[in-house]
Amino acid sequence: MSQGNYKVALEYFDRVILRNNKSEYPMEAAREAARVAFFELKDYERTIGYHRFIVLHSSDEKERLQSQKQIAEIYFNNLQNYQASIVEFSKLQQMPHTDLEASQYQMSVARAHYYMNNFFQAESEIDSLLRLKSDDNIRFQALMLKGNILVAKKEFNKATDIFKGIIEKYPQRAIQENVGLTLAVCYEENDNFKEAIKVLEGYRGKYSPPEYIELRIKRLQERMKNAPGAKGFRK
C-alpha cells in the first residue's frame, strides 16, 4: 500500500480474509481493503464484497450498520443500480434505526423507484414517508420529489399545488432550488401562460443568467398572443 501497489495489496488482504481465523486479522483486512478498493481503485463491486464480510462477521453492531449503509449507498450513488439499492435500503429498515434514519432510507427507496420510472411506487413511498417524523430537510426533499413525480405523470394541477405549498412553507429554500421555475413549467403545460409569466417575473434579478428569465417570459408572451381567442393580447 505504501508503494501505491493497491491491487497487489488487495490480493494479500483477500488471503487474510479467506483464512477467516478467529483472530482480528480478517476484520482488519476487510476494513483496510474496503477503504483501498473504494478510495484508491474505485472498484465499487469489490468494495461491496468487503463490506458484506464486515456485516456478516463484525461483533460491533454499529460497524455492521455502517457497512450496510455503505453497501446501499454504493449501489445507489456509485453504481446507479437502483433495484439493488432498494434491496439494501430495505435491509437497513430491518436494522436498529431512528425515525429520522427511517425517513432517510425511505427517501432513498422512493428516489430509486423514481429513477426507474416506477412512479406509482415512488409516490406511495413518499406519501408513507410524509407520515413519519422527520426534519424539514427531508420533508422538503420529499415534497420536491412528489412534485416531480406528478410532473412526470403529467398531473400538472396536482404538481402545481405541491410546488405552491413548498414556496409558501420553505420560501428561502425554494428560491435556492428554483422551485418557481418548475411551477412556471406546470402553469405553461396547462396553458396558463399568465400565471407562468407572473411566476417568472418574480425571478427577475434572482436567477443567473438573467437573460434566461427574460427569454422564457418573451416566449410565453408569444405563446399567449398566439393562443386561440387571445388576438387582442397586449403586454
matplotlib code that plots the C-alpha trace (Angstrom):
import matplotlib.pyplot as plt

x = [0.0, 2.8, 4.2, 0.9, 0.5, -3.1, -4.1, -1.3, -2.2, -5.8, -4.6, -2.8, -5.8, -8.0, -5.7, -6.1, -9.9, -10.2, -8.4, -11.2, -9.5, -10.6, -8.1, -8.8, -6.8, -9.6, -11.7, -8.8, -8.0, -11.6, -11.7, -8.5, -9.4, -12.8, -11.0, -8.4, -11.0, -13.3, -10.9, -7.8, -9.2, -12.8, -13.7, -17.2, -18.3, -15.2, -15.8, -19.3, -17.9, -15.6, -18.5, -20.7, -17.9, -18.0, -21.8, -21.6, -18.7, -18.2, -19.1, -19.7, -23.4, -22.5, -19.9, -22.3, -24.8, -22.3, -21.1, -24.7, -25.2, -22.1, -23.4, -26.8, -25.2, -22.6, -25.3, -27.4, -24.7, -21.8, -23.2, -26.7, -28.0, -31.3, -33.0, -30.1, -30.1, -33.8, -33.0, -30.1, -32.0, -34.8, -32.3, -31.4, -35.0, -34.9, -31.9, -32.0, -32.7, -34.2, -37.3, -35.0, -33.0, -36.2, -37.3, -33.9, -33.9, -37.5, -36.5, -33.7, -36.1, -38.5, -35.8, -34.7, -38.2, -38.5, -35.2, -36.5, -39.8, -41.8, -43.8, -46.7, -44.4, -42.3, -45.3, -46.5, -43.2, -43.2, -46.8, -45.7, -42.6, -44.6, -46.5, -43.2, -41.4, -38.6, -36.7, -37.5, -34.8, -36.2, -39.7, -38.6, -36.9, -39.9, -42.3, -40.0, -39.8, -43.6, -44.0, -41.5, -43.3, -46.6, -44.9, -43.6, -47.1, -48.3, -50.6, -49.8, -52.7, -51.6, -48.0, -48.9, -50.5, -47.4, -44.9, -47.0, -47.1, -43.3, -42.8, -45.2, -43.6, -40.0, -39.5, -35.7, -35.0, -37.5, -35.6, -32.2, -33.7, -35.5, -38.8, -40.6, -39.2, -40.7, -44.0, -43.9, -43.5, -46.6, -48.6, -47.3, -48.2, -51.7, -51.7, -52.0, -49.4, -50.5, -49.6, -46.4, -45.3, -46.2, -44.1, -41.1, -41.4, -40.8, -37.5, -36.1, -32.8, -32.8, -31.6, -28.4, -28.1, -30.9, -31.3, -32.8, -35.8, -36.3, -36.2, -38.7, -41.1, -40.8, -41.5, -44.6, -45.9, -45.6, -47.5, -50.1, -50.5, -50.9, -53.3, -56.8, -59.1, -56.1, -55.7, -56.3, -53.5, -51.0, -48.4]
y = [0.0, 2.5, 1.9, 2.5, -1.1, -1.3, -4.2, -6.3, -5.2, -6.3, -9.8, -10.1, -8.7, -11.3, -14.1, -12.9, -12.7, -16.1, -17.7, -16.5, -17.5, -16.3, -13.5, -9.9, -10.0, -10.9, -8.0, -5.6, -6.8, -6.3, -2.7, -1.7, -3.5, -1.7, 1.6, 0.9, -0.6, 2.4, 5.4, 4.2, 1.8, 2.9, -0.8, -0.5, -4.1, -5.3, -2.7, -4.1, -7.6, -6.4, -4.6, -7.7, -9.6, -6.9, -7.1, -10.9, -11.2, -8.0, -8.2, -4.4, -3.6, 0.0, -1.2, -3.7, -1.0, 1.4, -1.2, -2.0, 1.8, 1.8, -1.1, 0.6, 4.0, 2.5, 0.7, 4.0, 6.6, 4.9, 2.1, 3.5, 0.0, 1.2, -2.1, -3.5, -0.3, -0.8, -4.3, -3.0, 0.0, -2.4, -4.4, -1.2, -0.7, -4.0, -3.0, -0.6, 2.9, 6.3, 7.8, 10.2, 7.4, 5.6, 8.6, 8.9, 5.2, 5.6, 8.7, 6.8, 4.0, 6.5, 8.1, 4.7, 3.9, 7.4, 6.9, 3.5, 5.3, 3.3, 6.5, 4.8, 3.1, 6.2, 8.3, 5.6, 5.6, 9.5, 9.5, 7.0, 9.0, 12.2, 10.4, 9.8, 12.1, 13.7, 17.0, 19.9, 19.0, 15.5, 16.9, 19.5, 16.8, 14.5, 17.2, 18.2, 14.5, 14.2, 17.3, 15.9, 12.6, 14.3, 16.3, 13.0, 11.6, 14.8, 15.6, 19.3, 20.6, 18.4, 19.3, 23.0, 22.6, 20.8, 23.4, 26.4, 24.8, 24.4, 28.0, 29.1, 26.9, 27.0, 30.4, 30.7, 27.1, 27.3, 30.3, 28.4, 25.3, 27.4, 25.8, 28.7, 27.7, 24.3, 25.8, 28.0, 24.9, 23.4, 26.5, 26.5, 22.9, 23.7, 26.7, 29.1, 31.5, 34.4, 32.7, 31.3, 34.8, 36.1, 33.5, 34.2, 37.9, 37.2, 35.7, 38.8, 39.7, 36.4, 34.0, 33.8, 34.3, 36.9, 36.6, 33.1, 34.5, 37.3, 34.8, 32.5, 35.4, 36.6, 33.0, 32.7, 36.1, 34.9, 31.7, 33.7, 36.1, 33.2, 31.1, 30.7, 33.6, 35.8, 38.0, 41.1, 40.4, 43.2, 43.4]
z = [0.0, 0.9, -2.6, -4.3, -5.4, -4.4, -6.5, -5.1, -1.6, -2.1, -3.1, 0.3, 2.2, 0.4, 1.5, 5.1, 4.8, 3.2, 6.1, 8.3, 11.5, 14.9, 15.2, 14.5, 11.3, 8.9, 10.1, 10.0, 6.4, 5.4, 6.8, 5.0, 1.8, 1.7, 2.1, -0.6, -3.1, -2.7, -2.5, -4.4, -7.0, -7.2, -7.5, -6.1, -6.6, -4.7, -2.0, -1.5, -1.0, 1.8, 3.5, 3.2, 5.1, 7.8, 8.0, 8.4, 10.8, 12.8, 16.5, 16.6, 15.8, 14.8, 12.4, 10.8, 10.4, 8.9, 6.4, 5.4, 4.8, 2.6, 0.6, -0.1, -0.9, -3.3, -5.2, -5.3, -5.9, -7.5, -9.5, -10.1, -9.6, -8.2, -7.9, -5.8, -3.7, -2.8, -1.5, 0.6, 2.0, 2.9, 4.9, 6.7, 7.6, 9.4, 11.5, 14.5, 13.4, 14.5, 13.0, 11.1, 9.6, 8.7, 6.7, 5.0, 4.0, 2.6, 0.7, -1.0, -1.9, -3.3, -5.4, -6.7, -7.8, -9.4, -11.4, -12.6, -13.7, -11.2, -10.4, -8.6, -6.1, -5.8, -4.9, -2.5, -0.7, -0.5, 1.0, 3.6, 4.4, 4.9, 7.7, 9.6, 12.0, 10.0, 9.8, 7.5, 5.1, 4.5, 4.2, 1.7, -0.4, -0.2, -1.3, -4.2, -5.3, -5.1, -7.2, -9.8, -9.8, -10.6, -13.4, -14.8, -14.7, -16.4, -13.4, -13.6, -11.5, -8.6, -9.1, -9.1, -5.7, -4.3, -5.6, -4.4, -1.0, -1.0, -1.9, 0.9, 3.6, 2.6, 0.8, 1.1, 0.2, -2.7, -4.1, -3.8, -5.6, -8.2, -7.4, -9.1, -12.4, -12.1, -11.0, -14.2, -16.3, -14.7, -15.5, -19.0, -19.6, -18.5, -21.0, -18.1, -19.6, -17.5, -14.2, -15.6, -16.6, -13.2, -11.5, -13.8, -13.3, -9.6, -10.5, -12.2, -10.5, -8.6, -11.4, -13.3, -16.1, -16.1, -19.9, -19.3, -17.4, -20.0, -22.9, -21.2, -20.4, -24.1, -25.3, -23.1, -24.2, -27.8, -26.9, -25.1, -28.0, -30.5, -28.3, -29.6, -28.5, -27.5, -30.6, -28.5, -26.1, -25.5, -22.8]

ax = plt.figure().add_subplot(projection="3d")
ax.plot(x, y, z, "-o")
ax.set_aspect("equal")
plt.show()
